[in-house]
Amino acid sequence: TFQHLYMLQLGAEPMHSLKMFYTASSEVTNFPEFVIVGMVDDFQIDYYDSNTKRVEPRQDWMNKVTDDDADFWEWLTERAVVAQHVFKVNLDNLKRRFNQTGGVHIVQVMYGCEWDDETGDVNGYDQYGYDGEDFIVLDTKTMTWVAAQQQAVFIKQEWNKDKAELEDLKNYYTKECPDWLKKYVNYGRSSLMRTMSLLQKTPSSRVTCHATGFYPNRAMMFWRKDGEELHEDVDNGEILPNHDGSFQISADLQLPSDDWGKYDCVFQLSGVKEDIVTKLDKREIKTNYAGNNQGGADNHTGGKHMRAGSDGSETRGEISDPKQKIKQDRNKNNLRP
């Protein structure tokens, strides 16, 4: 079916991303002058602004970073405070370059990387914007800066002369950033509890295989009979978000016979080699229909809980700040005329 093909396609996309967004603004009502937002696979992992002056995690599992470095969040806050001062200088210099004085003005930076957890391929990006328009962009293939506006030409020329800085950036986007992305993805895999359950409303209704609490949102679920994947009498649902940043998915099976022992449900999660297989067993089904005596008290605890194994365990080692590429002493971050 179309839904089945959709799930296959989704499960075959192993790309992960780490994106950092920096925004510095002037005279914007009810908005902090400086904001940092970190994103992994399109949901927020941390946040900083000039009002709170503190980096805070936005996912509970991000607190596992303190297993490697108890002072990580304090250290990251110090770096964010430095970046705040740097970007204030950036904004002031850009206003002078554009012959501007007062009014609303905004500098934005987006940088990060992508990592394919099957092929190992990595890709980086680093781009600056000013007042809603592209300003200057790093071509990470050639490691050269490209001006998007006339006012950025001089800055492009100066930054492209700094070969040492470009070499640092190349190392960041090919090694440091992907290493951090892998670490964050593994924090999510190892920290979020995955639960698989078999559900049924009535004895004649479909049996639902349901998995929840998994991360990332690249997964596949299907029913099998005698080890062969089923295409008929199966309704595959979409991956849906949970409130805590994890995800859920379900697949319904209309049983054509009472030969339950031939069926099982398979859950596959990107980055985890071993499939999670749940045999279709009446004793494992959670239901609330009257007269049920299939599972007794176990109907409320029949879900199977699984944590990622060796493929999902967090890496341990020296922590380095993923945002440290922004340093006060780097000319490119001062946007000097």
Helices and strands as residue ranges (DSSP letters): H 2-11, E 15-26, E 34-40, E 43-49, E 56-57, G 60-67, H 72-97, E 105-116, E 122-130, E 133-139, E 144-147, G 150-152, H 153-161, H 163-171, I 172-176, H 177-191, E 194-199, E 207-214, E 219-225, E 228-229, E 234-236, E 240-241, E 247-253, G 260-262, E 263-269, E 276-279, G 282-284, E 285-286, G 296-300, E 304-306, G 310-312, H 331-334
